[in-house]
Amino acid sequence: MAEILCSGKKIMLDKEGFMTNYEDWDDSVAEIIAKREGIEHLSKKQKEIIKYLRFYYRKHKNFPILGRVCKNTKQRGKCVDLQFTNPEKAWKIAGLPKIDGVHFVSHDGGNHFIMEDYC
């Protein structure tokens, strides 16, 4: 477990950098996690993706089909790849918990990621 401090509040992360309490998230927390993930400042398009991920998770408790993210944020196809490279990075920044049995892998050296089940 790790923790980050944001506005005097301790935010707990698991060993992989996912938030352990979804409700602790806000825009300030997102910026801190983004920096941990190598993104200095979140753009408007990145924030739209993150907010949609949170909306979808709140409703379905799962990761959305990536094409749906782009359609619902009115961005070009593969927008998550374009904005974050790895969709898992967007998931972390959105403050969402790790989904058991799912991870993203790249088969081309890190340019494109796909979701895979694992045991």
C-alpha positions in Angstrom: 0.0 0.0 0.0 1.1 3.5 -0.7 -0.5 6.9 0.1 -0.6 10.3 -1.4 -1.4 13.5 0.3 -3.9 15.9 -1.4 -5.3 19.0 0.3 -4.4 17.6 3.7 -6.2 14.3 3.0 -4.5 10.9 2.8 -5.4 8.9 -0.3 -4.6 5.2 -0.2 -3.3 3.4 -3.2 -2.8 -0.4 -3.7 0.6 -1.8 -4.6 -0.1 -1.1 -8.3 -1.2 2.5 -7.9 -5.0 2.0 -8.0 -7.0 4.0 -5.4 -8.5 1.8 -2.7 -11.5 4.1 -1.9 -13.3 5.3 -5.0 -15.1 8.1 -3.0 -11.8 9.9 -2.1 -11.3 11.0 -5.7 -11.6 14.6 -6.9 -9.9 16.6 -9.7 -6.9 17.4 -7.4 -6.4 13.7 -6.7 -6.5 13.0 -10.5 -3.8 15.5 -11.1 -1.5 14.0 -8.5 -2.1 10.4 -9.8 -1.5 11.7 -13.4 1.9 13.0 -12.3 2.7 9.6 -10.8 1.8 8.1 -14.1 4.0 10.5 -16.1 1.4 13.0 -17.2 2.4 16.5 -16.0 -1.0 18.1 -16.5 -4.3 16.7 -17.6 -5.8 18.2 -20.8 -9.5 18.9 -21.3 -9.8 15.8 -23.5 -8.1 13.6 -20.9 -10.5 15.0 -18.2 -13.5 14.2 -20.4 -12.3 10.6 -20.7 -11.7 10.3 -17.0 -15.1 11.7 -16.1 -16.8 9.3 -18.5 -14.8 6.3 -17.0 -16.1 7.3 -13.6 -19.7 7.7 -14.8 -19.6 4.3 -16.5 -18.0 2.6 -13.5 -20.5 4.1 -11.1 -23.3 2.6 -13.3 -21.8 -0.8 -14.4 -18.9 -1.5 -12.0 -16.7 -2.4 -14.9 -14.4 -1.0 -17.6 -16.3 0.3 -20.7 -15.6 -0.7 -24.3 -13.0 1.8 -25.4 -14.9 2.8 -28.6 -17.8 3.7 -26.4 -15.6 6.1 -24.4 -14.6 7.9 -27.5 -18.2 8.1 -28.9 -19.6 9.4 -25.6 -16.9 12.0 -25.2 -17.2 13.0 -28.8 -13.5 12.3 -29.5 -11.9 10.4 -32.4 -11.7 6.7 -32.3 -8.9 5.2 -30.2 -9.0 8.4 -28.1 -8.0 6.5 -24.9 -4.9 5.2 -26.6 -4.1 8.7 -28.1 -4.6 10.5 -24.8 -3.1 7.9 -22.3 -1.3 5.2 -24.3 -2.4 2.6 -21.8 -6.1 2.5 -20.8 -5.0 1.2 -17.4 -3.3 4.6 -16.8 -6.6 6.4 -17.4 -8.4 4.0 -15.0 -5.9 4.8 -12.3 -6.2 8.5 -12.8 -10.0 8.2 -12.7 -9.5 6.8 -9.2 -11.1 3.5 -10.0 -10.2 0.3 -8.2 -8.3 -2.6 -9.9 -10.7 -5.0 -11.5 -9.8 -8.5 -10.5 -9.0 -10.8 -13.4 -8.4 -8.0 -16.0 -5.3 -6.2 -17.1 -4.0 -4.4 -20.2 -1.1 -5.7 -22.2 0.8 -4.5 -25.2 1.9 -6.8 -28.0 3.7 -4.2 -29.9 6.1 -2.7 -27.4 3.7 -0.2 -25.7 2.0 1.6 -28.6 -1.3 -0.1 -28.3 -2.9 -2.0 -25.4 -5.7 -4.6 -25.2 -7.6 -5.8 -22.3 -6.9 -9.5 -21.3 -8.4 -11.8 -18.7 -6.0 -13.5 -16.4 -6.2 -16.0 -13.6 
